[in-house]
């Protein structure tokens, strides 16, 4: 498995990316999964102390899940892709079920645990 060491001694595992350019990492400290770290595609980072399943559910209903002001409602179904495991295989795209969710209005409590900002020091 591919992982990076974080500055606090934890690890980051890249797990997926979105069609908007965001990249998600699982974070771990002392051998325990600690949450999700999201790079917004423009150099900004946000941390969420929750499971991937909770993060994905909130992302799909349009909450800010890649930092402040990053919401985008995904009416579904979600398109997934099984990646090849050998040189002879090809990616196999497939659609998940309709999720029947309605867009939400984000609450203050749904803001990221920490917004680590952009490389130039800004956070917006």
For each residue, the residues with C-beta under 8 A, 3 or more apart:
1: 13
2: 13 14
3: 11 12 13
4: 11 12
5: 9 10 11 12
6: 9 10 11 12 27
7:
8: 29
9: 5 6 29
10: 5 6 27 28 29 30 34
11: 3 4 5 6 27 28 29
12: 3 4 5 6 25 26 27 28 37
13: 1 2 3 25 26 28
14: 2 23 24 25
15: 24 25 26 52
16: 23 24
17: 21 22 23 24
18: 21 22 23 24 59 66
19:
20: 41 66 72
21: 17 18 40 41 42
22: 17 18 38 39 40 41 66 70
23: 14 16 17 18 38 39 41
24: 14 15 16 17 18 36 37 38 52 55
25: 12 13 14 15 36 37 38 39
26: 12 13 15 33 35 36 37 52
27: 6 10 11 12 33 34 35 36 37 47
28: 10 11 12 13 31 32 33 34
29: 8 9 10 11 32 34
30: 10
31: 28
32: 28 29
33: 26 27 28 51
34: 10 27 28 29 49
35: 26 27 47 48 49 50 113
36: 24 25 26 27 47 48 50 52 55
37: 12 24 25 26 27 45 46 47 48
38: 22 23 24 25 45 46 47 48 65 66 67 112
39: 22 23 25 43 44 45
40: 21 22 43 44 45 46 66 67 70
41: 20 21 22 23 66
42: 21 118
43: 39 40 118 119
44: 39 40 66 67 115 116 117 118 123
45: 37 38 39 40 67 115 116 117
46: 37 38 40 65 66 67 68 112 113 114 115 116
47: 27 35 36 37 38 112 113 114 116
48: 35 36 37 38 55 65 112 113
49: 34 35 113
50: 35 36 54 55
51: 33 54 55
52: 15 24 26 36 55 56
53: 56 57
54: 50 51 57 58
55: 24 36 48 50 51 52 58 59 65
56: 52 53 59 60
57: 53 54 60 61
58: 54 55 61 63 65 110
59: 18 55 56 63 65 66 74
60: 56 57 74 76 78 99 101
61: 57 58 73 101 102 103 104
62: 71 72 73 74 103 104 106
63: 58 59 71 104 106 110
64: 67 68 69 70 71 106 110 111 112
65: 38 46 48 55 58 59 70 71
66: 18 20 22 38 40 41 44 46 59 70
67: 38 40 44 45 46 64 70 112 115 123
68: 46 64 111 112 115 123 124
69: 64 124
70: 22 40 64 65 66 67
71: 62 63 64 65 106
72: 20 62
73: 61 62 103
74: 59 60 62 78
75:
76: 60 96 97 98 99 100 101
77: 95 96 97 98 99
78: 60 74 95 96 99
79: 93 94 95 96
80: 93 94 95 96
81: 91 92 93 94
82: 91 92 93 94
83: 91
84: 87 88 89 90 91
85: 89
86: 89
87: 84
88: 84
89: 84 85 86
90: 84
91: 81 82 83 84
92: 81 82
93: 79 80 81 82
94: 79 80 81 82
95: 77 78 79 80
96: 76 77 78 79 80 99
97: 76 77
98: 76 77
99: 60 76 77 78 96
100: 76
101: 60 61 76
102: 61
103: 61 62 73
104: 61 62 63
105:
106: 62 63 64 71 110 111
107: 110
108: 111
109:
110: 58 63 64 106 107
111: 64 68 106 108 115
112: 38 46 47 48 64 67 68 115
113: 35 46 47 48 49
114: 46 47
115: 44 45 46 67 68 111 112 123
116: 44 45 46 47
117: 44 45 121 122 123
118: 42 43 44 121 122 123
119: 43
120:
121: 117 118
122: 117 118
123: 44 67 68 115 117 118
124: 68 69
